Amino acid sequence: MQDLQQPATVLSEIARVLRPGAPMVIGFSNRCFPTKAVAIWNALDGAGHAHRVGVYPRRAGFARLEGRILKPEARSSDPMKAVIGWTAAP
């Protein structure tokens, strides 16, 4: 997500081609290349990243979203998180 210039557009296209009820998963951590990341990503902390990643699938029309912590911050200096979105069921 930190490299996408138009994330809502990309996710809208993903939602369009997925089967109804199919999941889409966005995995992310707090690591990035600051020179390649969009400005908003560099300005946010881990909680801000999670919120921002959840905003785009909502705008793209995913019917249901769920956030998950795959590798907690307490156990790693590089926590891994995911946002899962489902398209509307038929």
N, CA, C and O atoms as CSV, one atom per row, in Angstrom:
chain,resi,resn,atom,element,x,y,z
A,1,MET,N,N,0.818,-1.194,0.000
A,1,MET,CA,C,0.000,0.000,0.000
A,1,MET,C,C,0.859,1.254,0.000
A,1,MET,O,O,0.477,2.275,-0.573
A,2,GLN,N,N,2.030,1.179,0.647
A,2,GLN,CA,C,2.829,2.393,0.770
A,2,GLN,C,C,3.384,2.874,-0.563
A,2,GLN,O,O,3.817,4.021,-0.673
A,3,ASP,N,N,3.377,2.003,-1.589
A,3,ASP,CA,C,3.916,2.396,-2.889
A,3,ASP,C,C,2.845,2.811,-3.891
A,3,ASP,O,O,3.172,3.356,-4.945
A,4,LEU,N,N,1.584,2.567,-3.586
A,4,LEU,CA,C,0.521,2.831,-4.552
A,4,LEU,C,C,0.159,4.314,-4.612
A,4,LEU,O,O,-0.073,4.955,-3.587
A,5,GLN,N,N,0.117,4.832,-5.810
A,5,GLN,CA,C,-0.278,6.221,-6.019
A,5,GLN,C,C,-1.798,6.372,-5.988
A,5,GLN,O,O,-2.310,7.404,-5.556
A,6,GLN,N,N,-2.526,5.339,-6.449
A,6,GLN,CA,C,-3.987,5.388,-6.506
A,6,GLN,C,C,-4.573,4.098,-5.922
A,6,GLN,O,O,-5.151,3.296,-6.657
A,7,PRO,N,N,-4.429,3.892,-4.605
A,7,PRO,CA,C,-4.855,2.621,-4.016
A,7,PRO,C,C,-6.347,2.338,-4.154
A,7,PRO,O,O,-6.720,1.181,-4.349
A,8,ALA,N,N,-7.208,3.334,-4.062
A,8,ALA,CA,C,-8.652,3.083,-4.188
A,8,ALA,C,C,-8.990,2.595,-5.593
A,8,ALA,O,O,-9.854,1.733,-5.755
A,9,THR,N,N,-8.332,3.125,-6.594
A,9,THR,CA,C,-8.553,2.701,-7.976
A,9,THR,C,C,-8.111,1.252,-8.166
A,9,THR,O,O,-8.823,0.455,-8.777
A,10,VAL,N,N,-6.945,0.918,-7.643
A,10,VAL,CA,C,-6.426,-0.454,-7.748
A,10,VAL,C,C,-7.368,-1.426,-7.038
A,10,VAL,O,O,-7.704,-2.475,-7.587
A,11,LEU,N,N,-7.794,-1.086,-5.826
A,11,LEU,CA,C,-8.675,-1.971,-5.069
A,11,LEU,C,C,-10.063,-2.072,-5.692
A,11,LEU,O,O,-10.701,-3.121,-5.596
A,12,SER,N,N,-10.537,-1.021,-6.321
A,12,SER,CA,C,-11.818,-1.084,-7.029
A,12,SER,C,C,-11.749,-2.094,-8.171
A,12,SER,O,O,-12.701,-2.835,-8.415
A,13,GLU,N,N,-10.635,-2.114,-8.854
A,13,GLU,CA,C,-10.446,-3.071,-9.946
A,13,GLU,C,C,-10.349,-4.495,-9.407
A,13,GLU,O,O,-10.881,-5.423,-10.016
A,14,ILE,N,N,-9.679,-4.676,-8.279
A,14,ILE,CA,C,-9.610,-5.994,-7.648
A,14,ILE,C,C,-11.016,-6.454,-7.260
A,14,ILE,O,O,-11.386,-7.600,-7.516
A,15,ALA,N,N,-11.791,-5.576,-6.650
A,15,ALA,CA,C,-13.162,-5.922,-6.260
A,15,ALA,C,C,-13.998,-6.281,-7.489
A,15,ALA,O,O,-14.850,-7.168,-7.423
A,16,ARG,N,N,-13.763,-5.613,-8.580
A,16,ARG,CA,C,-14.533,-5.871,-9.806
A,16,ARG,C,C,-14.287,-7.264,-10.360
A,16,ARG,O,O,-15.216,-7.915,-10.837
A,17,VAL,N,N,-13.026,-7.735,-10.302
A,17,VAL,CA,C,-12.693,-9.018,-10.931
A,17,VAL,C,C,-12.825,-10.218,-9.985
A,17,VAL,O,O,-12.835,-11.361,-10.442
A,18,LEU,N,N,-12.926,-9.973,-8.683
A,18,LEU,CA,C,-13.103,-11.089,-7.755
A,18,LEU,C,C,-14.514,-11.650,-7.843
A,18,LEU,O,O,-15.470,-10.925,-8.119
A,19,ARG,N,N,-14.629,-12.949,-7.604
A,19,ARG,CA,C,-15.956,-13.563,-7.510
A,19,ARG,C,C,-16.688,-13.010,-6.304
A,19,ARG,O,O,-16.052,-12.666,-5.307
A,20,PRO,N,N,-18.005,-12.915,-6.367
A,20,PRO,CA,C,-18.775,-12.461,-5.199
A,20,PRO,C,C,-18.461,-13.334,-3.976
A,20,PRO,O,O,-18.467,-14.561,-4.070
A,21,GLY,N,N,-18.191,-12.706,-2.848
A,21,GLY,CA,C,-17.856,-13.412,-1.614
A,21,GLY,C,C,-16.390,-13.772,-1.475
A,21,GLY,O,O,-15.978,-14.295,-0.440
A,22,ALA,N,N,-15.593,-13.500,-2.505
A,22,ALA,CA,C,-14.166,-13.840,-2.469
A,22,ALA,C,C,-13.395,-12.855,-1.596
A,22,ALA,O,O,-13.740,-11.675,-1.545
A,23,PRO,N,N,-12.352,-13.330,-0.908
A,23,PRO,CA,C,-11.562,-12.432,-0.068
A,23,PRO,C,C,-10.412,-11.773,-0.828
A,23,PRO,O,O,-9.931,-12.285,-1.839
A,24,MET,N,N,-9.997,-10.640,-0.316
A,24,MET,CA,C,-8.811,-9.934,-0.770
A,24,MET,C,C,-7.993,-9.669,0.497
A,24,MET,O,O,-8.546,-9.230,1.505
A,25,VAL,N,N,-6.689,-9.929,0.455
A,25,VAL,CA,C,-5.839,-9.755,1.637
A,25,VAL,C,C,-4.731,-8.759,1.322
A,25,VAL,O,O,-4.034,-8.877,0.314
A,26,ILE,N,N,-4.583,-7.779,2.203
A,26,ILE,CA,C,-3.476,-6.818,2.111
A,26,ILE,C,C,-2.622,-7.031,3.357
A,26,ILE,O,O,-3.066,-6.752,4.470
A,27,GLY,N,N,-1.412,-7.517,3.174
A,27,GLY,CA,C,-0.473,-7.677,4.279
A,27,GLY,C,C,0.490,-6.504,4.307
A,27,GLY,O,O,0.898,-6.005,3.258
A,28,PHE,N,N,0.856,-6.062,5.509
A,28,PHE,CA,C,1.777,-4.932,5.601
A,28,PHE,C,C,2.502,-4.951,6.949
A,28,PHE,O,O,2.028,-5.547,7.916
A,29,SER,N,N,3.638,-4.301,6.988
A,29,SER,CA,C,4.418,-4.165,8.221
A,29,SER,C,C,4.805,-2.700,8.370
A,29,SER,O,O,4.343,-1.847,7.613
A,30,ASN,N,N,5.647,-2.417,9.344
A,30,ASN,CA,C,6.085,-1.034,9.520
A,30,ASN,C,C,7.365,-0.744,8.750
A,30,ASN,O,O,7.920,0.348,8.869
A,31,ARG,N,N,7.835,-1.687,7.974
A,31,ARG,CA,C,9.024,-1.466,7.153
A,31,ARG,C,C,8.642,-0.889,5.802
A,31,ARG,O,O,7.618,-1.257,5.228
A,32,CYS,N,N,9.456,0.001,5.305
A,32,CYS,CA,C,9.257,0.531,3.957
A,32,CYS,C,C,10.530,1.260,3.535
A,32,CYS,O,O,11.430,1.498,4.341
A,33,PHE,N,N,10.578,1.601,2.265
A,33,PHE,CA,C,11.641,2.452,1.750
A,33,PHE,C,C,11.070,3.863,1.736
A,33,PHE,O,O,10.264,4.187,0.863
A,34,PRO,N,N,11.468,4.713,2.684
A,34,PRO,CA,C,10.877,6.053,2.786
A,34,PRO,C,C,10.930,6.864,1.498
A,34,PRO,O,O,10.050,7.686,1.246
A,35,THR,N,N,11.952,6.638,0.685
A,35,THR,CA,C,12.060,7.408,-0.556
A,35,THR,C,C,11.065,6.934,-1.616
A,35,THR,O,O,10.778,7.666,-2.563
A,36,LYS,N,N,10.531,5.706,-1.466
A,36,LYS,CA,C,9.564,5.174,-2.422
A,36,LYS,C,C,8.126,5.294,-1.924
A,36,LYS,O,O,7.194,5.303,-2.728
A,37,ALA,N,N,7.938,5.385,-0.624
A,37,ALA,CA,C,6.591,5.419,-0.046
A,37,ALA,C,C,5.926,6.766,-0.294
A,37,ALA,O,O,6.582,7.805,-0.361
A,38,VAL,N,N,4.593,6.715,-0.429
A,38,VAL,CA,C,3.846,7.971,-0.566
A,38,VAL,C,C,3.933,8.738,0.756
A,38,VAL,O,O,4.131,8.139,1.813
A,39,ALA,N,N,3.789,10.041,0.693
A,39,ALA,CA,C,4.003,10.909,1.859
A,39,ALA,C,C,3.139,10.534,3.054
A,39,ALA,O,O,3.622,10.552,4.186
A,40,ILE,N,N,1.870,10.195,2.830
A,40,ILE,CA,C,0.980,9.883,3.948
A,40,ILE,C,C,1.494,8.679,4.731
A,40,ILE,O,O,1.377,8.646,5.956
A,41,TRP,N,N,2.061,7.688,4.041
A,41,TRP,CA,C,2.575,6.488,4.712
A,41,TRP,C,C,3.723,6.862,5.643
A,41,TRP,O,O,3.789,6.378,6.773
A,42,ASN,N,N,4.615,7.710,5.180
A,42,ASN,CA,C,5.761,8.133,6.000
A,42,ASN,C,C,5.329,8.952,7.210
A,42,ASN,O,O,6.031,8.976,8.221
A,43,ALA,N,N,4.184,9.622,7.119
A,43,ALA,CA,C,3.725,10.482,8.209
A,43,ALA,C,C,3.000,9.707,9.312
A,43,ALA,O,O,2.789,10.243,10.400
A,44,LEU,N,N,2.615,8.455,9.046
A,44,LEU,CA,C,1.820,7.690,10.009
A,44,LEU,C,C,2.658,6.694,10.808
A,44,LEU,O,O,3.743,6.290,10.390
A,45,ASP,N,N,2.116,6.306,11.983
A,45,ASP,CA,C,2.724,5.237,12.777
A,45,ASP,C,C,2.009,3.928,12.445
A,45,ASP,O,O,1.194,3.887,11.523
A,46,GLY,N,N,2.304,2.861,13.185
A,46,GLY,CA,C,1.709,1.551,12.919
A,46,GLY,C,C,0.194,1.542,12.977
A,46,GLY,O,O,-0.452,0.950,12.112
A,47,ALA,N,N,-0.386,2.189,13.980
A,47,ALA,CA,C,-1.847,2.256,14.088
A,47,ALA,C,C,-2.424,3.065,12.926
A,47,ALA,O,O,-3.481,2.728,12.393
A,48,GLY,N,N,-1.737,4.113,12.543
A,48,GLY,CA,C,-2.176,4.921,11.408
A,48,GLY,C,C,-2.125,4.144,10.109
A,48,GLY,O,O,-3.002,4.290,9.257
A,49,HIS,N,N,-1.087,3.305,9.950
A,49,HIS,CA,C,-0.999,2.459,8.760
A,49,HIS,C,C,-2.209,1.527,8.690
A,49,HIS,O,O,-2.833,1.395,7.637
A,50,ALA,N,N,-2.537,0.882,9.813
A,50,ALA,CA,C,-3.671,-0.050,9.846
A,50,ALA,C,C,-4.971,0.664,9.477
A,50,ALA,O,O,-5.776,0.145,8.704
A,51,HIS,N,N,-5.165,1.842,10.031
A,51,HIS,CA,C,-6.376,2.604,9.714
A,51,HIS,C,C,-6.406,2.969,8.235
A,51,HIS,O,O,-7.430,2.797,7.573
A,52,ARG,N,N,-5.302,3.468,7.719
A,52,ARG,CA,C,-5.225,3.909,6.328
A,52,ARG,C,C,-5.461,2.734,5.377
A,52,ARG,O,O,-6.170,2.876,4.381
A,53,VAL,N,N,-4.873,1.576,5.679
A,53,VAL,CA,C,-5.064,0.399,4.817
A,53,VAL,C,C,-6.537,-0.025,4.813
A,53,VAL,O,O,-7.021,-0.533,3.802
A,54,GLY,N,N,-7.250,0.172,5.912
A,54,GLY,CA,C,-8.663,-0.163,5.966
A,54,GLY,C,C,-9.564,0.809,5.226
A,54,GLY,O,O,-10.652,0.434,4.790
A,55,VAL,N,N,-9.130,2.042,5.080
A,55,VAL,CA,C,-9.954,3.066,4.414
A,55,VAL,C,C,-10.141,2.738,2.926
A,55,VAL,O,O,-11.252,2.855,2.409
A,56,TYR,N,N,-9.105,2.343,2.257
A,56,TYR,CA,C,-9.173,2.146,0.811
A,56,TYR,C,C,-10.109,1.022,0.385
A,56,TYR,O,O,-10.882,1.218,-0.554
A,57,PRO,N,N,-10.082,-0.154,1.029
A,57,PRO,CA,C,-11.049,-1.183,0.623
A,57,PRO,C,C,-12.498,-0.751,0.840
A,57,PRO,O,O,-13.375,-1.104,0.051
A,58,ARG,N,N,-12.753,0.011,1.903
A,58,ARG,CA,C,-14.111,0.530,2.117
A,58,ARG,C,C,-14.531,1.407,0.945
A,58,ARG,O,O,-15.635,1.270,0.419
A,59,ARG,N,N,-13.644,2.303,0.544
A,59,ARG,CA,C,-13.936,3.195,-0.587
A,59,ARG,C,C,-14.107,2.413,-1.889
A,59,ARG,O,O,-14.851,2.828,-2.777
A,60,ALA,N,N,-13.412,1.280,-1.994
A,60,ALA,CA,C,-13.460,0.476,-3.216
A,60,ALA,C,C,-14.690,-0.423,-3.274
A,60,ALA,O,O,-14.931,-1.072,-4.292
A,61,GLY,N,N,-15.473,-0.470,-2.194
A,61,GLY,CA,C,-16.711,-1.226,-2.225
A,61,GLY,C,C,-16.681,-2.617,-1.620
A,61,GLY,O,O,-17.617,-3.391,-1.819
A,62,PHE,N,N,-15.638,-2.951,-0.893
A,62,PHE,CA,C,-15.631,-4.254,-0.228
A,62,PHE,C,C,-16.702,-4.244,0.859
A,62,PHE,O,O,-16.814,-3.291,1.630
A,63,ALA,N,N,-17.483,-5.317,0.905
A,63,ALA,CA,C,-18.657,-5.364,1.770
A,63,ALA,C,C,-18.310,-5.553,3.241
A,63,ALA,O,O,-19.006,-5.033,4.113
A,64,ARG,N,N,-17.246,-6.287,3.522
A,64,ARG,CA,C,-16.883,-6.582,4.912
A,64,ARG,C,C,-15.370,-6.536,5.033
A,64,ARG,O,O,-14.654,-6.998,4.145
A,65,LEU,N,N,-14.882,-5.974,6.139
A,65,LEU,CA,C,-13.446,-5.878,6.389
A,65,LEU,C,C,-13.118,-6.449,7.753
A,65,LEU,O,O,-13.925,-6.393,8.681
A,66,GLU,N,N,-11.916,-7.002,7.859
A,66,GLU,CA,C,-11.422,-7.528,9.133
A,66,GLU,C,C,-9.928,-7.253,9.209
A,66,GLU,O,O,-9.205,-7.465,8.236
A,67,GLY,N,N,-9.465,-6.784,10.355
A,67,GLY,CA,C,-8.044,-6.570,10.573
A,67,GLY,C,C,-7.473,-7.691,11.423
A,67,GLY,O,O,-8.130,-8.175,12.344
A,68,ARG,N,N,-6.257,-8.102,11.119
A,68,ARG,CA,C,-5.595,-9.151,11.898
A,68,ARG,C,C,-4.147,-8.777,12.147
A,68,ARG,O,O,-3.487,-8.167,11.305
A,69,ILE,N,N,-3.670,-9.156,13.320
A,69,ILE,CA,C,-2.248,-9.021,13.637
A,69,ILE,C,C,-1.642,-10.396,13.443
A,69,ILE,O,O,-1.988,-11.334,14.161
A,70,LEU,N,N,-0.746,-10.526,12.484
A,70,LEU,CA,C,-0.147,-11.814,12.160
A,70,LEU,C,C,1.118,-12.077,12.971
A,70,LEU,O,O,1.425,-13.217,13.318
A,71,LYS,N,N,1.838,-11.007,13.264
A,71,LYS,CA,C,3.046,-11.111,14.090
A,71,LYS,C,C,3.027,-9.915,15.027
A,71,LYS,O,O,3.302,-8.797,14.593
A,72,PRO,N,N,2.704,-10.123,16.320
A,72,PRO,CA,C,2.558,-8.998,17.259
A,72,PRO,C,C,3.845,-8.197,17.446
A,72,PRO,O,O,4.954,-8.719,17.326
A,73,GLU,N,N,3.661,-6.925,17.740
A,73,GLU,CA,C,4.781,-6.020,17.973
A,73,GLU,C,C,5.605,-6.450,19.186
A,73,GLU,O,O,6.820,-6.258,19.206
A,74,ALA,N,N,4.963,-7.020,20.180
A,74,ALA,CA,C,5.670,-7.443,21.392
A,74,ALA,C,C,6.698,-8.527,21.100
A,74,ALA,O,O,7.682,-8.662,21.827
A,75,ARG,N,N,6.475,-9.302,20.038
A,75,ARG,CA,C,7.388,-10.404,19.712
A,75,ARG,C,C,8.359,-10.060,18.589
A,75,ARG,O,O,9.238,-10.860,18.269
A,76,SER,N,N,8.216,-8.894,17.992
A,76,SER,CA,C,9.033,-8.568,16.838
A,76,SER,C,C,9.189,-7.063,16.687
A,76,SER,O,O,8.293,-6.295,17.036
A,77,SER,N,N,10.330,-6.655,16.168
A,77,SER,CA,C,10.499,-5.239,15.852
A,77,SER,C,C,9.841,-4.916,14.508
A,77,SER,O,O,9.744,-3.752,14.120
A,78,ASP,N,N,9.398,-5.945,13.814
A,78,ASP,CA,C,8.741,-5.777,12.527
A,78,ASP,C,C,7.402,-6.516,12.541
A,78,ASP,O,O,7.274,-7.583,11.940
A,79,PRO,N,N,6.398,-5.947,13.233
A,79,PRO,CA,C,5.103,-6.623,13.314
A,79,PRO,C,C,4.450,-6.737,11.927
A,79,PRO,O,O,4.625,-5.874,11.067
A,80,MET,N,N,3.705,-7.810,11.743
A,80,MET,CA,C,3.016,-8.040,10.473
A,80,MET,C,C,1.515,-7.977,10.707
A,80,MET,O,O,0.996,-8.623,11.617
A,81,LYS,N,N,0.818,-7.198,9.887
A,81,LYS,CA,C,-0.625,-7.029,10.011
A,81,LYS,C,C,-1.262,-7.312,8.661
A,81,LYS,O,O,-0.593,-7.332,7.628
A,82,ALA,N,N,-2.580,-7.532,8.695
A,82,ALA,CA,C,-3.319,-7.755,7.454
A,82,ALA,C,C,-4.718,-7.156,7.575
A,82,ALA,O,O,-5.314,-7.123,8.652
A,83,VAL,N,N,-5.217,-6.690,6.446
A,83,VAL,CA,C,-6.616,-6.293,6.310
A,83,VAL,C,C,-7.205,-7.226,5.270
A,83,VAL,O,O,-6.681,-7.353,4.163
A,84,ILE,N,N,-8.305,-7.879,5.639
A,84,ILE,CA,C,-8.986,-8.799,4.729
A,84,ILE,C,C,-10.328,-8.179,4.368
A,84,ILE,O,O,-11.078,-7.753,5.246
A,85,GLY,N,N,-10.619,-8.130,3.111
A,85,GLY,CA,C,-11.895,-7.597,2.646
A,85,GLY,C,C,-12.600,-8.620,1.800
A,85,GLY,O,O,-11.969,-9.355,1.041
A,86,TRP,N,N,-13.920,-8.669,1.929
A,86,TRP,CA,C,-14.728,-9.596,1.131
A,86,TRP,C,C,-15.658,-8.812,0.236
A,86,TRP,O,O,-16.258,-7.821,0.652
A,87,THR,N,N,-15.771,-9.265,-0.993
A,87,THR,CA,C,-16.732,-8.671,-1.895
A,87,THR,C,C,-18.130,-9.109,-1.467
A,87,THR,O,O,-18.283,-10.080,-0.725
A,88,ALA,N,N,-19.130,-8.402,-1.929
A,88,ALA,CA,C,-20.508,-8.742,-1.560
A,88,ALA,C,C,-20.877,-10.106,-2.114
A,88,ALA,O,O,-20.548,-10.425,-3.257
A,89,ALA,N,N,-21.556,-10.907,-1.314
A,89,ALA,CA,C,-22.022,-12.221,-1.753
A,89,ALA,C,C,-23.154,-12.037,-2.755
A,89,ALA,O,O,-23.859,-11.028,-2.717
A,90,PRO,N,N,-23.334,-13.005,-3.652
A,90,PRO,CA,C,-24.399,-12.874,-4.672
A,90,PRO,C,C,-25.784,-12.851,-4.061
A,90,PRO,O,O,-26.775,-12.747,-4.783
